[in-house]
Amino acid sequence: MNDTLDTVMNAAEEPELAAAPEVAVEPEVAAEPEVTAAPEAAAEPEAPAKPEVTEKMEDYSKEVESSVRKIYEGDIMEGEVIAFNEHGVILDLNYFATGRVPVEEMSADPTFNIMTDVKVGDRFQAMVKSVDDGKGNILLSKKACESENSWDKLRKMKEEETAVTGTVSEAVKSGAVMYVEGIRGFIPASKLDVRYVEDTSPYVGKKLSVRIIEVDEERKKLILSAKESATEAYVKQQTENVKRLQVGSIVTGTVESLQNYGAFVDLGDGISGLLHISEISNERISHPKAVLRTGQKVNVMILRIENGKVSLSMKAIEAAKEQQVEEEAREYHSEYVPNNPFADLLKDYLK
């Protein structure tokens, strides 16, 4: 019986042994591809980046030096605007403390507007008024700094004939006021525009391009002129307007003024032409007032345009009308010439 049981047990175990080939460990042996992936995991290409990140103390020497230097009242510091509001400006001074410029210390120019004339990123110099404003800021004045250096800048501008743009702040007797580099300047009425300006009040608030014609630091005197820039702009505009005129054309204008030698006629667009006394009438006259009056509307012909100057004539219009009448009469007669052997002879006679 025992032999029979052993035979049965042995027979039952054999299938399990036979199953071994199915459970072959070949998948585990196939793990070799994982070993081949090892080169991909290597991060060696990133290693060379290490030398690029090297930093030395020398790289920050300027920052360290500026942050530890001693600041005194009266020093001039330069900074960049990092914030501002209606009360003032905050500057980055490249220092351990920031700078604060109250709005009243920004400019002496009464037309200055901190909300429109300042923007983040602007750089300017300011004078130290206090090393501590009580809140950890350095109190600064841009106005005081400008006053310190302005006269030197103004003298240089005068020498180089530099054009400066500014805003007229007020109208005064015989002129107007404009601030340049924080210094109050005077523009005489005769230098405010191309022609003398009787009433300067409409110029208040206007931006003008001016040149400096006198600088006197001892007397605190600064004289400006907008006439040069205004004349340049006027001539340029005149040239463009005159180009639109055509010699021989007839235009309507208004008599501006009467002189012994003729009359000036306003043709519009800022263009004036000279109507010489010899071109006013076919009859001889001693003075233009014998025929014309100021403000009168007149038709004139453009005779010449030379160097931007326009010459006019009233007499040429009458001559042109007479010529036109003669031509029309000649054409009328030629249309009714009989078609016969004597036609050519008759045409010659009519001519």
C-alpha positions in Angstrom: 0.0 0.0 0.0 2.8 2.4 0.8 4.4 1.7 -2.5 1.1 2.5 -4.2 0.8 5.9 -2.2 4.4 6.9 -3.2 3.6 6.1 -6.8 0.5 8.3 -6.6 2.3 11.2 -4.9 5.2 11.0 -7.3 2.7 11.0 -10.2 0.9 14.1 -8.8 4.1 16.1 -8.3 5.4 15.5 -11.8 2.9 17.9 -13.5 4.1 20.7 -11.1 7.6 20.1 -12.2 6.6 20.0 -15.7 5.0 23.5 -15.3 8.4 25.0 -14.5 9.2 25.8 -18.1 6.0 28.0 -18.2 7.1 30.0 -15.2 10.4 30.5 -16.7 12.2 33.5 -15.2 12.9 34.9 -18.7 11.0 38.1 -18.0 13.5 38.8 -15.2 16.4 38.0 -17.4 14.9 40.5 -19.9 15.7 43.2 -17.3 18.9 43.8 -19.3 17.2 46.7 -21.2 17.0 48.6 -17.9 20.7 48.4 -17.6 21.1 49.8 -21.1 19.0 52.8 -20.0 21.6 53.9 -17.5 23.4 56.2 -19.9 20.1 58.2 -20.4 19.9 58.8 -16.7 23.3 60.4 -16.6 23.0 64.2 -16.2 26.5 64.9 -17.1 25.7 67.6 -19.8 24.3 69.9 -17.0 27.5 69.7 -15.0 29.5 72.3 -17.1 27.0 75.0 -16.0 28.7 75.2 -12.6 31.6 77.5 -13.6 29.1 80.1 -15.0 27.5 80.8 -11.6 30.8 81.8 -10.0 30.5 85.1 -8.1 33.2 87.1 -6.5 33.1 89.8 -3.9 34.7 92.2 -6.4 31.5 92.0 -8.5 29.7 93.9 -5.7 32.4 96.3 -4.8 30.6 99.3 -6.2 27.3 98.4 -4.5 29.1 97.8 -1.2 31.1 101.0 -1.5 28.0 103.1 -2.3 26.0 101.5 0.5 28.5 102.3 3.2 29.6 105.7 2.2 28.8 108.6 4.5 26.1 111.0 3.3 26.1 114.7 4.4 23.6 117.5 4.0 24.3 119.4 0.8 25.6 116.4 -1.1 24.2 115.8 -4.6 22.8 112.3 -5.2 21.4 110.7 -8.3 18.5 108.3 -8.2 15.8 106.5 -10.2 12.1 107.1 -9.6 10.5 103.9 -8.2 7.3 105.4 -7.0 5.4 108.8 -6.8 2.1 110.3 -5.9 0.7 113.8 -5.4 2.8 114.2 -2.3 6.2 113.5 -3.7 8.7 111.1 -5.3 10.6 108.0 -3.9 14.1 107.4 -5.4 16.3 104.4 -5.5 19.7 105.9 -4.6 21.7 102.6 -4.8 22.1 103.1 -1.0 20.8 101.3 2.0 18.1 104.0 2.4 15.8 105.3 -0.2 15.4 109.0 -1.1 12.2 111.1 -0.7 11.6 114.3 -2.6 8.5 116.2 -1.4 6.4 117.7 -4.3 7.3 121.3 -3.2 10.9 120.4 -3.7 10.6 119.0 -7.2 10.5 122.3 -9.2 10.3 126.0 -8.9 8.2 126.1 -12.1 4.6 126.9 -11.1 3.4 124.9 -14.2 5.0 121.7 -12.9 2.6 118.8 -12.4 4.0 115.8 -10.6 1.3 113.5 -12.0 2.0 114.3 -15.6 5.7 115.4 -15.6 7.1 112.5 -13.7 7.2 108.8 -14.5 8.7 105.6 -13.0 12.2 105.1 -14.4 13.1 108.8 -14.6 16.5 109.7 -13.3 17.6 113.0 -11.9 19.9 114.6 -9.3 18.8 116.1 -6.0 20.4 117.8 -3.0 20.5 116.2 0.4 18.4 118.3 2.8 18.5 115.8 5.7 20.0 112.4 6.1 16.9 111.1 7.8 13.4 112.4 7.4 12.2 110.6 10.5 11.0 107.6 8.5 14.3 106.1 7.4 14.4 108.0 4.1 17.0 110.6 2.9 15.2 113.9 2.4 16.1 115.5 -0.9 15.4 118.6 -3.0 15.5 118.6 -6.8 14.7 122.3 -6.8 17.8 123.2 -4.7 20.0 121.0 -6.9 18.7 122.7 -10.1 19.3 126.1 -8.6 22.9 125.1 -7.7 23.8 124.0 -11.3 21.3 125.9 -13.4 23.2 129.1 -14.2 26.1 127.1 -15.6 23.7 125.1 -17.8 22.0 128.2 -18.9 25.3 129.8 -20.0 26.2 126.7 -21.9 22.8 126.7 -23.6 23.2 130.3 -24.7 26.7 129.6 -26.1 25.4 126.6 -28.1 22.2 128.4 -29.1 20.2 125.5 -27.8 16.4 125.5 -28.2 14.5 124.8 -25.0 10.9 123.8 -24.7 8.9 125.1 -21.8 5.4 126.3 -20.7 4.5 129.9 -20.3 3.5 130.3 -16.6 2.1 133.8 -16.5 1.6 137.0 -18.4 3.2 140.2 -17.2 3.6 143.7 -18.4 5.3 143.8 -21.8 5.9 140.1 -21.9 5.5 136.6 -20.4 7.3 134.3 -17.9 8.7 130.9 -18.5 10.9 128.8 -16.1 14.0 127.1 -17.6 16.1 124.8 -15.4 14.2 126.1 -12.4 15.1 129.7 -13.1 12.5 132.3 -13.8 12.9 133.7 -17.3 11.3 136.7 -19.1 10.1 136.7 -22.7 9.5 140.3 -24.0 6.4 140.8 -26.1 8.5 141.6 -29.1 10.2 138.1 -28.8 7.1 136.1 -28.0 6.1 135.4 -31.7 6.9 136.4 -35.2 5.3 139.8 -34.7 4.9 142.0 -31.6 2.2 140.6 -29.3 -0.1 143.2 -27.7 -2.0 140.9 -25.4 0.3 138.1 -23.9 -2.4 136.5 -21.7 -3.5 134.0 -24.4 0.0 132.5 -24.3 -0.3 131.4 -20.7 -0.2 127.6 -20.6 1.2 127.3 -24.1 4.4 125.3 -24.8 7.0 127.3 -26.6 10.4 126.6 -28.0 12.8 129.4 -26.8 16.4 130.4 -27.1 18.4 132.1 -24.3 19.5 135.6 -25.3 20.8 136.9 -21.9 22.1 135.2 -18.8 23.1 137.3 -15.7 23.6 135.2 -12.6 24.5 138.2 -10.4 21.4 140.1 -11.2 19.3 136.9 -11.4 18.3 137.9 -14.9 17.3 135.4 -17.7 16.0 136.8 -21.0 14.4 134.4 -23.5 13.1 134.6 -27.0 10.6 132.5 -28.9 10.8 134.6 -32.0 13.6 132.6 -33.7 11.7 129.2 -33.4 8.4 130.9 -34.3 10.0 132.5 -37.4 11.5 129.2 -38.5 8.1 127.4 -38.2 6.4 130.3 -39.9 8.7 130.3 -42.9 8.4 126.6 -43.3 4.6 126.8 -43.2 4.7 129.8 -45.6 6.8 127.8 -48.1 4.3 125.0 -48.0 1.3 127.3 -48.5 3.0 129.3 -51.3 3.6 126.1 -53.2 -0.2 125.8 -53.6 -0.4 129.1 -55.4 -0.1 129.3 -59.2 1.2 132.2 -61.2 -1.5 133.7 -63.4 -4.4 132.6 -61.1 -6.9 135.1 -59.8 -7.6 135.0 -56.0 -9.6 137.1 -53.5 -7.8 138.8 -50.6 -8.2 141.5 -48.0 -6.2 144.7 -47.9 -4.1 144.5 -44.8 -2.2 147.8 -44.9 -1.5 150.7 -47.2 2.0 152.0 -47.9 3.4 154.7 -50.2 4.7 152.1 -52.6 1.6 149.8 -52.6 -0.7 147.7 -50.5 -0.3 144.4 -48.7 -3.1 141.9 -49.3 -3.9 138.9 -47.0 -4.5 135.9 -49.2 -5.3 133.5 -46.4 -3.3 130.7 -44.8 -0.9 133.3 -43.4 0.2 134.4 -46.9 0.5 138.1 -47.7 1.3 139.5 -51.2 2.5 142.9 -52.3 0.2 144.9 -54.7 2.6 147.5 -56.0 1.2 150.9 -56.7 1.9 150.5 -60.4 -0.3 147.4 -60.5 -3.3 148.9 -58.8 -4.9 150.9 -61.6 -4.5 151.7 -65.3 -4.6 155.4 -64.2 -1.7 157.0 -62.5 -2.3 157.4 -58.7 -0.1 159.2 -56.1 -1.1 156.8 -53.2 -2.9 153.5 -52.9 -5.5 155.1 -50.6 -6.9 156.9 -53.7 -8.3 153.5 -54.8 -8.1 151.1 -51.8 -8.9 151.1 -48.1 -7.8 148.8 -45.3 -10.2 145.8 -44.9 -11.4 146.0 -48.5 -11.9 142.7 -50.4 -10.1 142.7 -53.8 -9.5 140.4 -56.7 -5.9 140.1 -57.6 -3.8 138.1 -60.1 -0.6 136.4 -59.0 2.2 137.8 -61.1 5.3 136.3 -59.6 6.5 134.0 -56.7 10.1 134.5 -55.8 11.9 133.4 -52.6 8.5 133.0 -50.9 7.4 136.5 -51.8 4.2 136.9 -53.8 3.7 139.8 -56.2 0.1 140.8 -57.1 -1.7 142.9 -59.7 -5.2 144.3 -60.1 -4.3 145.9 -63.4 -3.4 142.6 -65.0 -7.0 141.4 -64.4 -8.4 144.2 -66.5 -5.9 143.5 -69.2 -6.8 139.8 -69.2 -10.5 140.7 -69.5 -9.9 143.0 -72.5 -7.8 140.3 -74.2 -10.6 137.8 -73.6 -13.2 140.1 -75.2 -10.9 140.6 -78.2 -10.4 136.9 -78.6 -14.2 136.2 -78.3 -14.9 138.9 -80.9 -12.3 137.4 -83.3 -13.8 133.9 -82.8 -17.3 135.3 -83.5 -16.3 136.9 -86.8 -14.3 133.9 -87.9 -17.3 131.6 -87.4 -19.5 133.5 -89.8 -17.0 133.9 -92.6 -18.7 132.8 -95.9 -17.5 129.7 -97.6 -16.4 131.2 -100.9 -13.2 132.0 -102.8 -12.9 135.3 -101.0 -13.1 133.7 -97.5 -9.4 133.7 -96.8 -9.0 137.3 -97.8 -11.8 138.3 -95.5 -10.3 136.4 -92.6 -7.0 138.2 -93.1 -8.9 141.5 -93.1 -10.7 140.7 -89.8 -7.4 139.9 -88.2 
